[in-house]
Amino acid sequence: MEAIMERVYTIVDGFIDFEGQKMVEQISTYGLIAFGFLSFLVGFVFQDLVYTLYVMGAGTVLTILVTVPPWPVFNKNPQRFHVEEKEE
């Protein structure tokens, strides 16, 4: 049981590495740009601003769900810090 809790803790803990941060930034930037362009096209084709807002809102929520949780894929290159212990 303790091993399961340890695994859940490491997944939910919230740590991502520097490469993961870079990936999250790229995914969020390109995702929001793509959904913005798509929402503009949908709104233009249907001539309705409400469709534009729905598509952009859904795209924003999807982008948040992909990038905000600390998925394990964002922690594949953890940085190891060397800490020297003092002897007393």
C-alpha positions in Angstrom: 0.0 0.0 0.0 2.9 2.3 0.8 4.4 1.8 -2.7 1.1 2.8 -4.3 0.8 5.9 -2.2 4.4 6.8 -3.0 3.7 6.4 -6.8 0.6 8.6 -6.5 2.6 11.2 -4.5 5.3 11.4 -7.2 2.7 11.9 -9.9 0.7 14.5 -8.1 3.6 16.2 -6.4 4.0 18.8 -9.1 7.6 18.7 -10.2 8.6 19.1 -13.8 12.1 19.6 -15.1 13.5 22.4 -17.3 12.9 20.5 -20.5 9.4 19.8 -19.4 8.9 23.5 -18.8 10.1 24.3 -22.2 7.8 21.7 -23.7 4.8 23.1 -21.7 5.5 26.6 -23.0 5.7 25.4 -26.6 2.5 23.3 -26.3 0.6 26.2 -24.7 1.9 28.8 -27.2 1.3 26.8 -30.3 -2.0 25.3 -29.0 -3.5 28.7 -28.2 -2.4 30.1 -31.6 -3.8 27.1 -33.4 -7.1 27.3 -31.5 -7.3 31.1 -32.1 -6.8 30.6 -35.8 -9.4 27.8 -35.9 -11.9 29.8 -33.9 -11.5 32.7 -36.2 -12.1 30.4 -39.2 -15.2 28.8 -37.6 -16.6 32.2 -36.7 -15.9 33.6 -40.2 -17.5 30.6 -42.0 -20.6 30.6 -39.8 -20.7 34.4 -39.3 -21.4 34.0 -35.6 -19.2 35.3 -32.8 -20.7 32.8 -30.4 -19.1 29.9 -32.3 -15.8 31.7 -32.2 -16.0 32.1 -28.5 -17.0 28.4 -28.0 -14.2 27.1 -30.1 -11.6 29.3 -28.4 -13.0 28.5 -24.9 -12.9 24.8 -25.6 -9.3 25.1 -27.0 -8.2 27.0 -24.0 -9.7 24.4 -21.6 -8.1 21.6 -23.6 -4.7 23.4 -23.6 -5.0 23.9 -19.8 -5.8 20.2 -19.3 -2.7 19.2 -21.3 -0.2 21.6 -19.8 -1.2 22.4 -16.2 -1.1 19.0 -14.5 2.4 17.8 -13.8 2.2 14.8 -16.2 5.2 12.4 -15.9 6.1 13.2 -19.5 7.2 16.6 -18.3 9.7 15.1 -15.8 11.8 12.8 -18.0 15.1 14.8 -17.5 15.2 15.7 -13.8 18.1 17.8 -12.7 20.2 16.2 -10.0 21.7 18.6 -7.5 24.8 17.6 -5.5 24.5 18.6 -1.9 27.4 18.0 0.4 26.6 16.9 3.9 28.5 18.5 6.7 30.1 16.2 9.2 29.7 17.3 12.8 
